[in-house]
Amino acid sequence: MTLRGNHRQAIFRDEADRALLEAIVADAARELGARIHAYCWMTNHIHALVQVSEVPLGKLILRVASRYARRFQQSLATTGHLFERRHHAVLVDADSYLLTLVKYIHLNPVRAGLVRDARDYPWSSHNDYLGDRNTSWVCTSVALRLFSEDVRQARTRYAAWMGEVDGTRWGEGSLVPHPDHPQVLGNDGFLARLGLSTSGDRKSGSFAHLLVECARKFEVPADQIVSVSRSRALSDARAWLYREALARGVATVSSIARQCSRTESAIRGHLHRCADRRGK
């Protein structure tokens, strides 16, 4: 995910501000059960590779942004929005793109001309991957295991791989989102696992586009909406998806049940319960 300063304004004044953000991110990740696999704090925006659990990514971002903005503005006695209202979040096929995104995030300061070597930029998780630092809330083990099960060897291979500097920017090379779903970084097989489809399937594609719209509206990952999770945080998003799919004629109750891994009675029951809540 990427979060930018409003009107591209700087969101940090000094090292203390960046340290404050790190403390807030650490607390929010622990409270909401999220994993931070990589991060980089730039001057007017931040990047983070986040793995969420039951709690939607939007809630994590809102908590971090609101807490940091409140503390930042208190010291300046100012008001207004510090961050842009909308963050940029992309659903990623970690099996295929985890290392690519770790490298992309860690090379941001190099591409921006701030440093020549990512090791020299203190406000990213790159040095945690090298073993030069041990930030408790950064999870390096998942990505490092893709290099080797032996930690020392994994770090050596990671350093060599990072030395092959890649200037690829978002939307170029291997960092091009799926043409049918710009909020997804993955191939057709990944879309199928999410219950999404390509433009080749017109009917399910209509439902797929509605699912993406729902994910954006409620700031919930699309794969969680159609997952078997019983999290109450997903209830409103699912109710909206079911209602809109039926109202727009893009799906029947049976097709919704099939694409959302549920029974028809479960779909009808969910709609009835939500209708009762709205009535009350």
C-alpha positions as CSV (number, residue, x, y, z in Angstrom):
1,M,0.0,0.0,0.0
2,T,1.0,3.6,-0.6
3,L,-0.1,6.6,1.5
4,R,0.8,10.1,0.3
5,G,0.8,13.5,1.8
6,N,-2.0,15.8,0.8
7,H,-1.1,17.8,-2.3
8,R,2.2,15.9,-2.2
9,Q,3.3,17.8,0.9
10,A,6.1,16.5,3.2
11,I,4.8,14.3,6.0
12,F,8.0,14.3,7.9
13,R,10.1,17.2,9.3
14,D,12.9,15.2,11.0
15,E,14.0,11.9,12.3
16,A,11.7,12.1,15.3
17,D,8.7,12.2,13.1
18,R,9.7,9.0,11.3
19,A,10.4,7.4,14.6
20,L,6.9,8.4,15.7
21,L,5.4,6.8,12.6
22,E,7.3,3.6,13.3
23,A,6.0,3.4,16.8
24,I,2.4,3.9,15.6
25,V,2.8,1.3,12.9
26,A,4.2,-1.2,15.4
27,D,1.3,-0.7,17.8
28,A,-1.4,-0.8,15.0
29,A,0.0,-4.0,13.5
30,R,0.1,-5.7,16.8
31,E,-3.4,-4.5,17.8
32,L,-5.0,-5.6,14.5
33,G,-3.0,-8.7,13.8
34,A,-1.2,-7.5,10.7
35,R,2.3,-8.4,9.4
36,I,4.6,-5.8,7.9
37,H,6.9,-7.6,5.4
38,A,8.6,-4.4,4.1
39,Y,8.4,-0.7,4.4
40,C,10.0,2.6,3.3
41,W,9.2,6.1,4.6
42,M,9.9,8.6,1.9
43,T,9.6,12.4,2.3
44,N,6.0,12.8,1.2
45,H,4.7,9.3,1.1
46,I,5.1,5.9,2.6
47,H,5.2,2.3,1.2
48,A,4.4,-0.8,3.1
49,L,3.9,-4.5,2.1
50,V,1.2,-5.6,4.6
51,Q,-0.4,-9.0,5.2
52,V,-3.7,-8.6,7.0
53,S,-5.7,-11.2,8.9
54,E,-9.4,-10.8,9.8
55,V,-9.2,-7.0,10.0
56,P,-9.4,-5.1,6.7
57,L,-6.4,-3.2,5.5
58,G,-8.4,0.0,5.4
59,K,-8.8,-0.1,9.1
60,L,-5.1,-0.5,9.7
61,I,-4.3,2.4,7.4
62,L,-6.9,4.6,9.0
63,R,-5.6,3.9,12.4
64,V,-2.0,4.7,11.4
65,A,-2.8,7.8,9.4
66,S,-5.2,9.3,12.0
67,R,-2.9,8.8,14.9
68,Y,0.2,10.1,13.2
69,A,-1.7,13.1,11.7
70,R,-3.1,14.0,15.1
71,R,0.3,14.0,16.8
72,F,2.0,15.7,13.8
73,Q,-0.5,18.6,13.7
74,Q,-0.6,19.0,17.5
75,S,3.0,20.1,17.4
76,L,2.3,22.6,14.7
77,A,-1.1,23.8,16.0
78,T,-2.6,23.3,12.5
79,T,-5.6,21.6,11.1
80,G,-6.6,20.1,7.8
81,H,-5.7,16.8,6.0
82,L,-2.1,15.7,6.3
83,F,-2.7,12.7,4.0
84,E,-4.6,12.2,0.8
85,R,-8.1,10.9,1.5
86,R,-7.5,7.7,-0.6
87,H,-4.6,5.4,-0.1
88,H,-3.4,3.2,-3.0
89,A,-3.8,-0.5,-2.1
90,V,-3.1,-3.5,-4.4
91,L,-4.0,-7.1,-3.8
92,V,-0.9,-9.1,-4.4
93,D,-0.2,-12.7,-5.4
94,A,2.6,-13.2,-2.8
95,D,3.7,-16.5,-4.2
96,S,4.8,-14.7,-7.4
97,Y,5.4,-11.1,-6.4
98,L,6.6,-11.0,-2.8
99,L,10.3,-10.6,-3.6
100,T,9.6,-8.2,-6.5
101,L,7.7,-5.9,-4.2
102,V,10.3,-6.1,-1.4
103,K,12.9,-5.0,-3.9
104,Y,10.7,-2.3,-5.3
105,I,10.0,-0.8,-1.9
106,H,13.6,-0.9,-0.7
107,L,14.9,0.7,-3.9
108,N,12.6,3.7,-3.6
109,P,15.3,6.0,-2.1
110,V,17.8,4.9,-4.8
111,R,15.4,5.6,-7.6
112,A,14.6,9.0,-6.1
113,G,18.3,9.9,-6.0
114,L,18.4,10.2,-2.2
115,V,21.1,7.5,-1.8
116,R,23.3,5.4,-4.0
117,D,23.0,2.2,-1.9
118,A,19.7,1.2,-0.2
119,R,21.8,0.3,2.9
120,D,22.5,4.0,3.4
121,Y,18.8,4.9,3.8
122,P,17.8,4.4,7.4
123,W,14.1,4.6,7.0
124,S,13.3,1.3,5.3
125,S,13.4,-2.4,6.3
126,H,16.3,-3.1,3.9
127,N,18.8,-3.3,6.8
128,D,16.6,-5.7,8.7
129,Y,16.8,-8.1,5.7
130,L,20.6,-7.7,5.7
131,G,20.7,-8.6,9.4
132,D,22.2,-5.2,10.4
133,R,19.1,-4.3,12.4
134,N,16.3,-6.2,14.1
135,T,13.0,-4.3,14.1
136,S,10.6,-6.4,16.1
137,W,7.5,-5.6,14.0
138,V,9.1,-6.3,10.6
139,C,8.6,-9.9,9.3
140,T,11.6,-10.8,7.1
141,S,11.5,-14.6,7.5
142,V,8.9,-15.2,4.8
143,A,10.8,-13.5,2.0
144,L,14.2,-14.6,3.2
145,R,13.1,-18.3,3.1
146,L,12.6,-17.9,-0.6
147,F,16.4,-17.5,-0.9
148,S,17.4,-20.2,1.5
149,E,16.2,-22.0,4.7
150,D,19.6,-21.0,6.2
151,V,19.3,-17.4,7.5
152,R,22.9,-16.4,6.8
153,Q,22.9,-17.8,3.3
154,A,19.5,-16.2,2.7
155,R,20.8,-12.8,3.7
156,T,23.9,-13.2,1.5
157,R,21.8,-14.1,-1.5
158,Y,19.3,-11.3,-0.7
159,A,22.2,-8.7,-0.7
160,A,23.5,-10.0,-4.0
161,W,20.1,-9.9,-5.5
162,M,19.5,-6.3,-4.3
163,G,22.9,-5.4,-5.8
164,E,21.4,-6.0,-9.2
165,V,19.8,-2.6,-9.1
166,D,16.4,-2.5,-10.8
167,G,15.0,0.9,-11.8
168,T,11.5,-0.5,-12.6
169,R,8.7,1.7,-11.6
170,W,5.1,0.8,-10.8
171,G,3.3,0.0,-14.0
172,E,6.4,-1.2,-15.8
173,G,8.0,-4.6,-16.4
174,S,6.9,-7.1,-13.8
175,L,5.0,-4.5,-11.8
176,V,2.0,-4.2,-14.2
177,P,-1.4,-4.9,-12.6
178,H,-3.8,-7.2,-14.2
179,P,-5.4,-5.5,-17.3
180,D,-9.0,-6.5,-16.1
181,H,-8.4,-5.6,-12.5
182,P,-6.0,-2.6,-11.9
183,Q,-6.1,-3.2,-8.1
184,V,-4.7,-6.8,-8.5
185,L,-1.0,-7.8,-9.1
186,G,-1.4,-11.4,-10.3
187,N,-2.2,-13.6,-13.3
188,D,-5.5,-15.2,-14.4
189,G,-4.9,-18.2,-12.1
190,F,-4.7,-15.8,-9.1
191,L,-7.9,-14.1,-10.2
192,A,-9.6,-17.5,-10.4
193,R,-8.6,-18.3,-6.8
194,L,-10.1,-14.9,-5.7
195,G,-13.4,-15.7,-7.5
196,L,-12.6,-13.0,-10.1
197,S,-12.6,-13.5,-13.8
198,T,-11.1,-12.0,-16.9
199,S,-13.0,-10.1,-19.6
200,G,-13.4,-13.3,-21.5
201,D,-16.2,-14.4,-19.2
202,R,-18.9,-11.7,-19.5
203,K,-21.4,-12.8,-16.9
204,S,-18.9,-13.7,-14.1
205,G,-16.9,-10.7,-15.2
206,S,-19.8,-8.5,-14.3
207,F,-19.9,-10.0,-10.8
208,A,-16.1,-9.7,-10.7
209,H,-16.2,-6.0,-11.4
210,L,-18.9,-5.6,-8.8
211,L,-16.6,-7.4,-6.3
212,V,-13.8,-5.0,-7.0
213,E,-16.2,-2.1,-6.6
214,C,-17.3,-3.5,-3.3
215,A,-13.7,-4.0,-2.1
216,R,-12.9,-0.3,-2.9
217,K,-16.1,0.9,-1.3
218,F,-15.6,-0.9,2.0
219,E,-11.8,-0.9,1.9
220,V,-11.7,-4.7,2.3
221,P,-9.6,-7.1,0.2
222,A,-11.7,-8.8,-2.4
223,D,-10.4,-12.2,-1.5
224,Q,-11.6,-11.8,2.1
225,I,-15.1,-10.9,0.9
226,V,-15.5,-14.2,-0.9
227,S,-13.5,-16.2,1.7
228,V,-15.0,-18.5,4.3
229,S,-14.1,-16.1,7.1
230,R,-16.9,-15.3,9.5
231,S,-15.5,-12.0,10.6
232,R,-18.2,-9.5,11.4
233,A,-16.1,-6.8,9.8
234,L,-17.0,-8.3,6.4
235,S,-20.8,-8.5,7.0
236,D,-21.7,-5.1,5.6
237,A,-19.5,-5.5,2.5
238,R,-21.0,-8.9,1.7
239,A,-24.6,-7.7,2.2
240,W,-23.9,-4.8,-0.2
241,L,-22.4,-7.2,-2.7
242,Y,-25.2,-9.6,-2.6
243,R,-27.9,-6.9,-2.8
244,E,-26.2,-5.1,-5.7
245,A,-25.5,-8.3,-7.7
246,L,-29.2,-9.2,-7.5
247,A,-30.5,-5.6,-8.1
248,R,-28.2,-5.1,-11.1
249,G,-29.0,-8.5,-12.5
250,V,-25.4,-9.7,-12.8
251,A,-26.0,-12.8,-10.7
252,T,-28.6,-15.1,-9.2
253,V,-28.7,-16.3,-5.6
254,S,-27.2,-19.6,-6.8
255,S,-24.4,-18.1,-8.7
256,I,-23.6,-15.7,-5.8
257,A,-23.4,-18.8,-3.5
258,R,-21.2,-20.6,-5.9
259,Q,-18.7,-17.7,-6.4
260,C,-18.7,-16.9,-2.7
261,S,-18.3,-20.5,-1.5
262,R,-21.6,-20.4,0.4
263,T,-25.0,-22.1,0.3
264,E,-28.0,-20.4,-1.2
265,S,-29.7,-20.5,2.2
266,A,-26.7,-18.8,3.7
267,I,-26.9,-16.0,1.2
268,R,-30.6,-15.5,1.7
269,G,-30.2,-15.6,5.5
270,H,-27.4,-13.0,5.3
271,L,-29.6,-10.7,3.3
272,H,-32.6,-11.1,5.6
273,R,-30.5,-10.4,8.8
274,C,-29.0,-7.2,7.2
275,A,-32.5,-6.1,6.1
276,D,-33.7,-6.5,9.6
277,R,-30.9,-4.5,11.0
278,R,-31.6,-1.7,8.6
279,G,-35.2,-1.8,9.5
280,K,-34.5,-1.4,13.2
